[in-house]
Amino acid sequence: MKDSEILTKGKVVGVMIGAIKTDLYEINILKSIKPHYKLHTHSNICICALKKGTIEFFNDGKSVSLSKNQLIVFNANSPHKIKSYKNVENYYILHLYIENILLQEYIENTDEYEKFITFCDKSLETKDIKYLENFIQKYEISKDSFEVKKSIKNAKQILDKNIDTNISLSEIAKSVNLNESYLSRSFKKYYGLSPRNYVLNQRVSKAKELLDSGLNISEVALELGFYDQAHFYKIFKSIYSITPLEYRKINQK
């Protein structure tokens, strides 16, 4: 196939070297890409892979990186954009026209990556869908799991907005429609810390910035919602193994 430029809303986003479209899926293979940084969504599932280089995406409120041996899945109506890219060659984009399913968003598996690339390359001639059927069966997630994960993310956003206040776990659980104990367990599963310890870690991290800015220790403790200066000392030392005063002295030196 002769190289051709692929356009999105009038903007050139890459040079296409292969393409195929069926009732079930569409594949575009881009030799290279050009700047295109607008946040956008797809009404279908989009699966991406690279043979060389890296692409940094913004997806679902966070940055995710794509390089060789990895697959990124953008589920339908998930806002995303390219933040940056480097040395990109052979960028594979597969659009899957199946409604009402959700797939795992990030797959780091060399064997799966090779199968995906092979499927895309061979589909230009064979249009065999057996691989796709197996892929969907392997990586489909239930909507219930997806909704729980979404609720956990919402809980984290609430915590991030209330780092300096003593918002209770029951208030957060009520806001995201989850049981308190289930929220605590699930939050730790996703983020490695219980909601309480997550808040304490975020507070102490922010405390370092405030100490660096010149605030005295009692002011920092008060601003970040600690019960008193002694409580602040105890938590700070439990995380960094030094007291706030020792941290300030070391940083000043």
C-alpha positions in Angstrom: 0.0 0.0 0.0 1.3 3.4 -0.8 2.1 5.6 2.2 -0.7 8.1 2.9 -1.4 10.7 5.5 -4.1 10.0 8.0 -6.2 12.9 9.3 -8.3 13.5 12.3 -10.6 16.6 12.2 -8.4 18.1 9.6 -5.1 17.6 11.5 -2.4 15.3 10.1 -1.6 12.8 12.8 0.6 10.3 11.0 1.7 8.6 7.8 -0.3 5.3 7.3 1.4 2.3 5.8 -1.4 -0.3 6.3 -5.1 -0.3 6.9 -8.1 -2.6 7.0 -11.7 -2.3 8.1 -14.3 -5.0 8.8 -17.7 -5.1 10.6 -15.9 -6.1 13.8 -12.7 -4.1 13.8 -10.5 -1.5 12.0 -6.7 -1.5 12.0 -4.4 1.4 11.1 -0.7 1.1 11.0 1.2 4.4 11.1 4.8 4.6 10.0 5.3 7.7 12.2 3.1 10.2 14.0 2.9 14.0 14.0 1.8 16.4 16.8 -1.8 16.0 17.8 -2.4 16.8 21.4 -6.2 17.4 21.8 -8.2 15.5 24.4 -10.6 13.2 22.5 -12.7 10.0 22.9 -13.7 7.1 20.7 -17.2 5.5 20.6 -15.4 2.2 20.3 -12.6 0.4 22.1 -9.1 1.4 20.9 -6.0 -0.9 21.4 -2.6 0.6 20.7 0.9 -0.8 20.3 4.4 0.3 19.1 7.3 -1.5 17.4 9.7 1.2 18.4 9.8 4.4 20.5 7.6 5.7 23.3 4.4 7.6 23.5 3.2 9.3 26.7 -0.6 9.5 27.0 -2.9 11.3 29.3 -5.8 8.9 30.1 -8.5 8.9 32.8 -6.7 11.6 34.8 -3.2 10.1 34.8 -0.2 9.7 32.6 0.5 6.3 31.0 3.5 5.4 28.8 3.5 3.0 25.8 6.6 1.3 24.4 7.5 -2.0 22.8 6.1 -5.2 24.5 3.1 -3.2 25.9 -0.5 -2.7 24.9 -2.7 0.2 26.0 -6.5 -0.1 25.8 -8.7 3.0 25.7 -12.3 1.9 26.5 -15.2 3.5 24.7 -15.7 7.2 25.6 -12.5 7.3 27.7 -11.0 10.9 27.3 -7.3 10.7 26.3 -4.6 12.4 24.4 -1.0 12.1 23.4 1.2 14.2 25.7 4.6 13.5 24.0 6.4 10.9 21.9 9.9 10.0 20.9 11.4 7.9 18.0 8.0 6.4 17.1 8.0 3.8 14.3 5.1 1.5 13.3 2.3 2.6 15.6 -0.6 0.1 15.6 -4.2 1.2 16.3 -7.0 -1.3 16.5 -10.6 -0.1 16.9 -12.9 -2.8 18.1 -16.6 -2.4 17.2 -18.2 -4.3 20.1 -20.6 -2.5 22.4 -21.1 -2.9 26.2 -17.8 -4.5 27.1 -14.8 -3.2 29.0 -11.2 -4.4 28.6 -8.2 -4.3 30.9 -6.5 -0.9 30.2 -2.8 -1.8 30.4 -1.2 -5.0 29.3 2.5 -5.6 29.7 3.1 -9.1 28.3 5.7 -9.8 25.6 3.9 -12.9 24.3 0.5 -11.0 24.1 2.3 -8.1 22.4 3.8 -10.3 19.7 0.4 -12.0 19.1 -1.3 -8.7 18.7 1.3 -7.4 16.2 1.2 -10.6 14.2 -2.6 -10.5 14.2 -2.6 -6.9 12.9 0.0 -7.6 10.2 -1.7 -10.8 9.0 -5.2 -9.3 9.2 -4.3 -7.1 6.2 -4.6 -10.4 4.2 -6.5 -13.1 6.2 -9.1 -11.2 8.3 -9.0 -14.0 10.9 -10.8 -13.1 14.1 -9.9 -16.0 16.3 -7.2 -14.1 18.1 -9.6 -11.2 18.9 -12.1 -13.6 20.3 -9.4 -15.0 22.6 -8.1 -11.6 23.5 -11.6 -10.3 24.5 -12.2 -13.5 26.6 -8.9 -13.1 28.4 -9.0 -9.3 29.1 -12.7 -8.5 29.5 -13.5 -7.1 32.9 -17.0 -7.0 34.5 -18.9 -3.7 34.7 -19.2 -4.3 38.5 -15.4 -4.4 38.8 -15.1 -1.3 36.7 -17.6 0.6 38.8 -15.9 -0.4 42.0 -12.5 0.8 40.6 -14.2 4.0 39.6 -15.5 4.4 43.1 -12.1 3.9 44.6 -10.6 6.5 42.3 -13.4 8.9 43.4 -12.5 8.2 47.0 -8.9 9.0 46.3 -9.9 12.3 44.7 -12.0 13.2 47.8 -9.0 12.4 50.0 -6.7 14.5 47.8 -9.0 17.5 48.1 -9.2 17.1 51.9 -5.6 16.3 52.8 -5.6 19.1 55.4 -8.9 18.2 57.0 -10.0 15.2 59.1 -12.7 13.9 56.8 -14.0 10.6 58.1 -13.9 7.3 56.3 -17.6 7.0 56.8 -18.2 10.3 55.0 -16.0 9.2 52.0 -17.7 5.7 51.9 -21.1 7.3 51.8 -20.0 9.7 49.0 -18.9 6.8 46.8 -21.6 4.3 47.8 -19.3 1.7 49.3 -19.2 0.0 52.7 -16.4 1.4 54.9 -14.5 -1.8 55.4 -14.8 -2.8 51.8 -13.6 0.7 50.8 -10.6 0.4 53.1 -9.6 -3.0 51.8 -10.1 -2.1 48.1 -8.3 1.2 48.5 -5.2 -0.6 49.9 -5.4 -3.1 47.1 -5.2 -0.4 44.4 -2.9 2.1 46.1 -0.8 0.0 48.5 -2.0 2.0 51.6 -5.1 2.3 53.7 -7.1 5.6 53.2 -5.7 6.8 56.6 -2.1 6.0 55.8 -2.5 7.5 52.4 -3.6 10.8 53.9 -0.8 10.7 56.5 1.8 10.1 53.7 0.3 12.9 51.6 0.3 15.3 54.6 3.9 14.6 55.5 5.0 15.0 51.9 3.3 18.4 51.9 4.8 19.2 55.3 8.3 19.0 53.7 7.3 21.6 51.2 5.9 23.9 54.0 9.0 23.4 56.1 11.2 24.3 53.1 9.1 27.5 52.7 10.0 28.7 56.1 6.8 28.0 58.2 7.6 27.0 61.7 6.8 23.5 62.8 3.7 24.3 64.9 2.2 26.2 61.9 2.8 23.3 59.6 1.2 20.9 62.0 -1.8 23.2 62.3 -2.2 23.8 58.6 -2.1 20.1 57.7 -4.8 19.1 60.3 -2.6 17.2 62.8 -4.1 17.1 66.3 -1.0 18.8 67.8 2.7 19.2 67.3 3.5 16.0 69.1 1.3 14.0 66.7 2.9 15.7 63.7 6.4 14.7 65.1 5.3 11.1 65.6 3.9 10.7 62.1 6.7 12.5 60.3 9.3 10.4 62.1 7.5 7.1 61.4 7.6 7.8 57.7 11.0 9.5 57.2 12.9 8.2 60.3 13.8 11.7 61.3 11.9 14.5 63.1 10.7 17.6 61.3 13.3 19.6 63.2 16.1 17.3 62.0 14.7 17.4 58.5 14.8 21.2 58.6 18.4 21.3 59.9 19.6 18.8 57.3 17.8 20.7 54.5 19.2 24.1 55.6 22.8 22.7 55.5 
